[in-house]
Amino acid sequence: MKHATTLAALHAALAEIHNPMQHVDVLNRLVAELRLVDHEQAWALNHQAEGLARMAGDDGKPYTQGLIDCFYWRSKLLFSEQSYHQALTYLFRASKLCQLTPPRQPDPHWLDILDTSFQSASLGTEDSDAFLASGIHSAAVHNALGVLLIVLGNYTEALQYLLRAKRDAVQLNDQWYEALICNNLGFLHCELQSPEIALDELAHGLRLLEAMTQFPAHLRMRAEILDNSGRAACALRQFEQAVGYGEQALALYHEIDWQQGQAECHNNLGLAYAGLEQHNQAIEHFTHAYELACASNNSHEAIEALIRHGVLLNQIKHYQTARVILEQALISVNPSTNQQKVYRIHQALADTYEALDDFKSSLKHYKRYYELKDTVFNEQSVRRMQVLQTMYRLDEARNQAALYHLQNDDLHQQLADIQQINLQLTEWAKTDSLTEILNRRGLYEQIEQALQHQPAENQGWACIMFDIDFFKTINDTYGHDSGDEVLRGIAQRARLVLRHSDVFGRYGGEEFLVFLPHTSIQEAIVIAERLRTAIANTPYVLKQTAVNVTISLGIAWTETIDEAERLTQTADQALYRSKAAGRNCYTVERLDPAMSPVSGR
C-alpha cells in the first residue's frame, strides 16, 4: 500500500514540476521505486533521466547530482541482472562525479511539493536507499563499490572503498549510512577471518541505530548487524553470545517477514548450537536454513546449510545421512565460482566415506580436496596479507599525521630520522615497489639459497619466464597507470596459483620469472598452464572497459644445476619461441640438446 502511494505521488509530481533538475530527481526516485517491481520501466526511466540530466544544469550544462543518481541506480539494475562488471563501470563513473562536487547534506528540495503520505511511505520501506532523500552521496557510491567488490572477490579494494565510504558518511553526518557501512565492514572482516575487528565495527553500528526512529529499514539493518555479530562470535568460539545475537536477529527478521535474512540467521544459529554441542537444535536450524534459502532462491545459503549439516552429522557419526546431504551439496555447487565450498565438501565426503569403510570413494575425494587445498589456502593468505598491509598503512598515515601536528622539535627530529631510515630500507629492499613481489636482485638471492639445499632425490629444476602479450598496446591505449594496474594484477593472480616453494618475482618491465625447485617437467607444465589460464580467464576493468590480457611463457628444465643464469637464459629463449608461435601459449626446452622444444596451449 505504501509503495503504491509512493508511486502515485511521484507520477503526480512529474506533471507539476517545470524545473529540469527537479524533474531529473523525480525520475531517479521513480527508478528507485520501480526497479524491484517493473524492471523494464525502470530501465526506460533511467535512460530518460540520464538524457535530461546531461543538459538540465545551469546554462545547459550537465546536472552533476542527477547524473550521479542515474549511474547509481543503473548499477543497481545491472547488479540485479548479475552484470557485475558493467555495474562496477557505472559506480566508478559516479565516484568520479562525486569528486567533482563538494560533500553534501541531503537537501530534499523537490520533496516540498509532495504530500506527507509520500514521505512517510518512503521512510517506511525496507530499502535502505530510501533514506537518500534528494540524491546519492559519496558514502552511498563508495559503499556500493565496496559491496560489489566483495561479490567479485576483490577483498583488498573492497576494504579500501568501505573505509572511504565510512569517512564520507562521518563527514556528511549521515549516521544511517555510517551504520550500514559498519555492517558491511563487519561482514567483510568475518570473511577475512578478523572477527575481533568485525565485532568492533558491528557494535558501533548498533550504537548508531539505537538513536534512530525504528522504520522497517532500521529493523532489517539491526537484524543484519546482530546476525553478523553472531557469526563473528562463533569464530571466536563465544557460542552462547552467538546464540543470543542470532535469536534477536531472527525475531527481527520474522517481524519484517524477510525470508533470505531468516535463512542466513538459521545457518549461523545452527553453527552456534553445534559449538554448544546441542546437536538437535543445530540440525533443526540447518534444515530451516535450507528450506528458506530454496524458497528465496538463495543458492549460496542453501549449499552452506547442506555443508554445515553434513559436517555436523559426521561429527555425531550419522555417516549415511551425511553422505546423502554432502553428495547433494556437491551436485548443487558451481565449482567455477565456489571453489572454497567445493574444497570443504570434498574434505567432508572424504571423512564420511572413510568412516563407512569405502576407501576407494574416500581416496577420490581426498585427492580432489588436496588438489584444491593449496589454491584455496594461498588465496586466503594473500587476501589476509593484503588487508593487513592496508590496515598498517592507514594506521601509519594516521600516526604520521598526528606527529606532524605536534610542535615539539625533538619529536619532529625523531620523525625525520625515522623517515631517513625508511628511505634507506626502501633503497636496500629486495622487492619490486610496484607489484610488491621480488625484484631481480631478490629473485637471484632466493634462487641461490634454494640451490644450496639440494636433496639426494631431486626431481629436477624448472624455470618459467613469462611476459604480457601486447603490453605496449595496453599502455598506449589506456595509459601507464592502467599498465601498472595490469602488472599488479598479474602478480597477484600468479601468487594465487603458485606453490609455497616456488620463487616468484618481476624480472624487469613486463617480464616475470618463476623458479621451481625439485620439480618434474610434467609438474612445471601443469603450473605454467595454470598461470596462463588464470590470467587469460579474468578480464581487467581499465578506464571502465573490460580488457582481456594474456601471457606467453617459456619453460626451461634440467635434471641438475650449478648456477641459475643458464636456466633463466634458456627459459627466455623458450619465451621468444612462444611469441613466435602466436602468443598465449607455452614452450618447453630442456638443457639437453637432444630434446626438441615442445609448445602447448
N, C-alpha and C positions, 0 to 999 in steps of 0.2 A: 504494500500500500504506500509506504514512504517512498519507495523507488518510483512508483508511478506518479506520485505528487511532484517529485523532483523533476522528472522528465517533462511533465506538463508545465511546470514553472519555467523551465529553460526554454521550451519551444515558444511560450508566450513572450519571454524576454527578447527572443530574436526579432519578433515583429515590432517591438517598441524601441530597439536600440538603433541609433544612427551613427554613433561613434565607431569607426572601423576597428580600433583596438579593443573596445568592449565587445564588439561582435566576434572578434577572434577568441576572446576569453570565454564567451558563452559556448562557442563551437567546441573549444577544447574541453570544457566541462561536460558537454554532451557526449563527446568521445569517451571521457572517463566513465560516464554513467552507462553508456551503451556497450562498451567493449566486452562485457561478460554476458550480454543478453542478445545483442544483434551485431555480431562481428562485422558483417558486410557493410552495414550502415555506418558503423564506427570508422571503418577504413575510408569510406567516401567523405565523411565529415572531416576526418583528419587531413586528407589531401586538400579539401576546400579551405580549412583553417590555415594550412601552410601557404597556399597561394595568396590568400588575403594578407597574411602576416608579413609576407615579403615586401609589401608596399603600404602597410597600414600605419607606419610610423609618421613622425613629423616630416613634412616636405617630401612625402612619398618614399621615405627610407624604410628599411625593414623594421618591424616591431620586434625587438630582440627577445623580450619576455615571452611574447606569443610564439616565437619560433622555438624557444626552449621548451615550452609546454607541448608544442606539436611533436618535437623529436622525442620527448619523454614518453608521451602516450603511444607514439608509434613503436617505440621499443617494447612497451607493454604488449601491444598487439602482436609483434613479432615473437616475443617470448612465449606467448600462449600458443603460437604455431611451431614452437621449438626451433625457430630460426635464430639461434643464439648469436652467431657471428654478425648477422645483419643488425640484430638488436644492439650489439656492442658498438657497431658503427654509429648508430644514431645517438647513443648515450655519450660517446666521445664528442660528437658534434655539440650536444647540449652542454657538455662540460666546458668546451672551448668558449661557447657563448656566455656561460656563467662567468668566465674570467674577464669578459668584456664589460660586465655590468657590476656595479658595487653590491656588496652584501645587502639583502633587502629583508625588511619585515613584511609579513603578509599585509596587503592593503586591499581589502575587498571592495574596490571602487565600483564594480558593476553589481555587487550584491545588494546595493542600496535600493535598486529598483525592483527587487524580488520580494515576495511576501515572506513572512516568518515561517510559513509551512515548509518552504524550500530549505531554509537554513536549518531547521530542526531535523528535516529528513536527511539532509546531507551529513550532519554530525551524528545521526543515529545509525548510519550504515556500518557494516563490519569492515569495510575497505579502509585501510589506514591512510590511503592517499586522499580521502575526503577532507582531511584536515589541512590540505594545501589550499587554503581558501581562494586566493586570487591567482595563483600560478605556482609553478615548480621552482623551488630554490635550490641552491648548490648542494645543500645537505642531502636532499632527495635524489639528485642526479648521482652524486658520488656514492650514496648508499646503494642505489640500483646497480651501479657499476660493480661495487664490491660483491653484491649477491650474485650477479651474473658471472663474475669471475670465479666464484665458489663453484657454481654449477659446471663451469668449464674446467675445473680442477686447478686453476692457477691461484693457489692459496697465498703466495707471496704478494702479488699485486692486489689481490682481494683485501688483504690486511691493510695495505697502504691506502687504498681508496676508502675503506671503512673508517680508518683513523682520521683521514682527511674529512670525511663526512661528519664525524663526531665533532671535530674542531669547528666546522661550518655551523653545525646546529647550536653549539655553545655561543658562537659569535652572533648568531641570529636570535638567541634566547628562545629557541624552539624546543621546549622540554619534551614535547610529544615525540618529535623526531629523534631527539637525543636518546630517549628510552628505547625507541625502535632499533636504533643503531647499536645500542648496548646489547640488545638481544641478539642481533646478528653477529656482533663480535664474540659474544658468549658461545654461540653455536660454532663459529669458526675455531675458537680456541679449544673447544671439545674435539673437533676434527683433528686439530694439531697436537692433541694429547697434552694440553696445558690446562688441566681442569681448575687449578688454583686461580689462574688469571681469568678463566671463564666465570667462576663464581663471583669474583670481584666486579666484573662488568655487569653481570646479571643482577647482583644486589643493588648496584647503582641504578639500574633501570627500574627495579621495583620501587625504590625510594622516589624516583621521579613520578611514577604513575600514581602513587598514593595521594599526591596533591591535586589530582585531576578529577573532574566530573566523570562518572563511570558510564560512558556510552558503550554500546556493544564492541566497538573497535578497541576500546580500552580493556574490556574484559578479555577479548581474544589475545591482545598483546600480553596482558598479565598472565594468562594461561600458558602462552608460549614461553615466557621467561621462567615461570615455575617449572614447566616441563624440561627445559634445558638445564635448569638448576638441578633437577633430579638426575639428569644424565651425568652432569659433572660430579655430583655427589657419589654416584655409582663408581665412577672412575677413581675416586679417592677412597672407595670401599666404605663410605659412610651410608650404609644401606638403609638404616632407619630414617635418616634425614631425607634420603631419596624417596622413600615411600611417602613421607609427609608432603614433600613438594609435589609428587605425582598425583596424590589423591586430591589436593587442592586444585591442581590444573585440570584434572578430569571433571571435577564438579563444574568448573567454569566452562569447559568445552560442552558439557551437557546443557548448560544454561543457554548458550548461544547456538546449540544444535549444529556443531561443526564436526562432521564425521572424520575428515582427514586428521584433524588435531586429536580426536579421540584415539585413532589408530596409533599415531606416534606415541601418545601418552601410555596406552596399554602396553606397547612394546617396551618402553622404559620402566614401567611398573613391573613387568614380568622379570626384567633383569634385576631390579631391586629385590623382589621377593625371592628370586633364585639365590641372590647373595645372602639372604637371611635363612636359606635352606627351607623355605616354605614352598615346597615344590608344587603342590596342588594349586595354590594361588597363582604361582608363576605361570603354570600351564594354562590356567583359565585366562590370564591376561594375554598370553601369546595367541591363544585361539581367537579371542575377541579382536586383537590387533589384526590378524589375518583376514577375518570376515569383514571388518570395517574398511580395511585397505582395499580389498577386492571390490567392495560396494562403491568406493570413491575413486576407483581406477588408479590407485596409488601403488604401482608395482614395486617401487623401492621398499616401502614399508611392508608389503606383503611378503617379499622374499626375505627381508630382515627378520620378520616374525617366524618364518619357517626355519631359518638357520638357527636362531636362538632357541626355538622349541626343540629342534633336533639335537643340538649340543646338550641341552638340559636332560633330554631323555637318555643320552649316552651316559651322563653323569650318574643317573639313578638306575642305570643298567636295563632300560627298556629298549633293547637294541633293535628288535624287529620293527617297532613303531618308528624309531629314529631313522632307520634305513628308508622307510617309505616316505617320510616327510623330507628328508635330505635329498633323496632322488627327485622328488617333486620340485624342490628348490633349484636343483641343478638343471632341470628341464626348463624352468621358468626364467632363469637369469640370462642376461645378454652378456656373453664373455668379452665382447669388444669394448663395452662401456662400464662393466662392473668386475674388473679383474680381481679386486680385493675380495668381493663376495665369492667369486669362483674359487679363489685360493682357500677361503675359510670352509667352503662346502667340501672341497676335496680333502682337506685336513680332517674334518669331522667324519666323512664317509670312510676314510682310511681306518680311523679308530673303530668305527661301527663294524666294518667287515672283519677286522682283526678279532674283535670280541666275539663275532659269530663264527670264527674259525674258517672264514672264506678268505684264505691268504692270497689267492690269485687276484680277487677283486680289490683286496686291501692294497696289494702291491701296485696295482694300476692307479689307484687314487693317490698313493704316496708319491709315485713318480710324477704325476701331474702337479701335486702340491709342491714338490721340491723344484719343479721347473718354474713355477710362478713365484716361489718364495723370495729369491734374490731380487726380482723385478719389483715386487710389492714393497719389500723392506727398503731397497735403495730409494724408491720413490718417496716413502715416508721420511727416510733420513734426510734426503735432500730438502724436502719441504720444511722439515723441522729446523735444519741448519739455516736455511734462508730466512725463516721467520725470526730466529734468534738474532741473526745479523741485522735484520730490520729493527727489532726492538732495541738492540745495542746502539745502533746509530741514532735512534730517536732519543735514547737516554743521554748519549754523548752530546748530541746537539743541545738538549735542554741544559745539561751541566755546563757546557761551554758558554751558553747564553747567560747563565746565572753568574759565572765567573767574570764575564766581560762587564757586567753591571756593577761589580764591586770596585770601589775606588782605592783599595789598598794596593800600594805599589809593589809590595812583596808578592802578593798573590798574582799580580799581573806578570811579574818576572818569572814566577813558577810556571804560569801558563805558557809564557814564551819558551821556557826551557823544554816543557813537555811537547810543545808543537815542533821544536827543533829536533827532538829525539824521534818524534813520529815521522818527520821528513827523512831522517836518516834510515829508519826502519823500512820506510817505503822504498827508499833507494836500494836497500840491500835485499828486499823481498824477492822471493823466487816465484812469485805468482804474477799472472797477467792481470793488469788493473782493470781491463775492460770485461773480461769473461770470468775473472776470479778463479781460474784454473792455473795449472803450472805454466810458466813460460819456458822458453827453450833451455835456459840455464837450469831451472828446476827439474825439467824433464831428464836431462842428461845426468844430473846428480842422482835422481832416484833410480834411473836405469843402471847406473854403475853400482849402486847399492844392491840392486836385485841380482846383478851378475856375480856379486861376491858370495851369494848364498845359493849355490847350485847343488841340488840334491843328487844323490847317487843315481836314482832312477828319474831321469828327466825326459819329458815328452817332446821337448824341443822349445824353440823360441820363435816368437812371431812379432811382426811389427806391421801396423796398419797406418798408412798415410792417406788422409782424405782431405779434399777441399771442396768448396761450394761452387756448384756449377753456375756460370754466368753471373758471378758476384759483382763484377763491374757494372753490368746492366742494372742490377738492383740499386747500386749506389747512384748511378746516373739518373735513373727513373724516379726513385723515391727519396734520395738524399742520403748523406753519410750517416745521419742519425738512425735511419731505418736499417742501413747496413750494419751498424753497431748492434741494433736490436736483434738482427738475424744471427750475428756472431754469438751474442749472449744466449739466445735461444738454442742454437746448435749445441753449445757447450752444456747447457742444462739437460737437453734431451739425451745427449750422448752419455752423460753420467748416470742417467737412469737405467740404461741398458748394459753398462759395463760392469764387470765384476770388481770386488774389493781389491783383488790382487793386481788388477790392470793399472798401468801408469799412463795417465792421460793428460795432455796439455796442448796449448796453442803453439805450433811450431813457428808460425810467422804469417802475417797477413791473414788470408782466409784458409790457411793450411793448418790441420790438426794432426797430432800423432798419438797413436796408442801403442804401447809396448806391452806384450802379453807374455809373461814368464811361464815356463813349464806348461806349454800349450801345444796340442797337436795341430796339424794343418787343418784337419776337419773342424776342430773347435774354432780356430781362427776364422774360417769361412763362415761358420754359423754366427759368430759375433759381428763380422763385417756386414752380413746380410741383415742382421738385427738393427745395426746402426743405420743402414741405408733405408730400410722400410720405416723405422721410427721417425726419421726426418722427412721422408717423402710423403708420408700419410697424414701429416698435420700441417695445414697451411698457416701462414703468418698474416696478421692484420697490419698492413703497412699503409699509413695515410688513409685509413678507412677502406682499404682494398684487400681482399683475400688473395695472397700470393703463395703459390706452391714453390717450394725450394727443394732441390735435390743435391746429392753429393756424388762424387766419383771417388773410388777407393783403390788403393794399391796395397796388396798383402805380400810381405816377404816372410819366408820361413826357413829355418835352418835347424839341424839337429844339435850342433854345438856352436858356441860363440865365445870369442875372447873380448871383443870390443863392439860397441853398438853402431859405430859410424857406417860400417859396410852394410849392415842390415837396413838402416834407415835410407841409405842411398838406393838399395835395391827396391825398397818399398816406394820410393819416389819415382823410380823408373816404371814400376808397375802402375802407378797412378797415371802417368802420362799415356800408358797403353790404354787405360780405361777411358781417358779423354778422347783418344783417337778412335775408340770403339763406339763412341756415341754418347758418353756420359751416363750418369745414374746407373752405374754398374761397378763391379769389382774385377780386378785381375790379380792372379796369384803367381808369384815367382819364387822358386827355391834358390838357395845359394848353391845349387847343384846344377851345373850347366847341362846335365843330361836331361833335365826336365823342361818341357816347353811351357810357356805361360798358359794359364787357364783363366778364362773370363767367365763371369756369371752375372745374372741379374735376378 
